[in-house]
Amino acid sequence: MLSSDHQLLKQHLRHPSGGALTTLIERFLPLVLSVARRITANDEAARDISQTVFLRLLKKAPNIPSTLPLTAWFHRETHSASVDHVRSEVRRQQREQTAASLNTMKSTPDPWPQLPAPRSNGLKKSQHPSYATRSPAAPLPPGRIKIRKPLINGPVKTTFNPTSNPNSLS
């Protein structure tokens, strides 16, 4: 007697040790492998993905609506698992490339010791020509210092007299 897919699934939920799951696997394994191979282009990965999909079936079986054909459910789950697998493979390869480049950087000699030492002409820093021509900063003149406030509605100039009250701006 040929049972429908949902009947087999319900039968498996009632009697997990029966052959209903084997029948479902025999029916849908070619579809799952085909979709997984098409996305991953790898037979070994397709077999791993098929195991993942059938484990998802066992986990999600009570929540699969009876109106949804199992063929559609298997196709969607296989596609999702295959894309997840490809993404994780790409990330793994990137991590391996990064680790390999770090290892090659560690194995190459340090470039800094190979650089020549800086030449010294015997002058101290204060005797260097660029320092000798500088004059010290001129001190601020005593008295009133102009302070420019930020523009709010136009420029506003205020003056500050250090000899007066420091809390007042005029």
VENNOR-V254099 format. One record per helix or strand. SS is the DSSP state (H for helix, E for strand). FROM is the first residue (numbers start at 1). TO is the last residue. If there is no record, write none. Layout:
ss:SS from:FROM to:TO
ss:SS from:FROM to:TO
This chain:
ss:H from:5 to:14
ss:H from:20 to:40
ss:H from:43 to:63
ss:H from:70 to:107
ss:H from:112 to:114
ss:H from:125 to:127
ss:H from:129 to:132
ss:E from:144 to:148
ss:E from:157 to:161
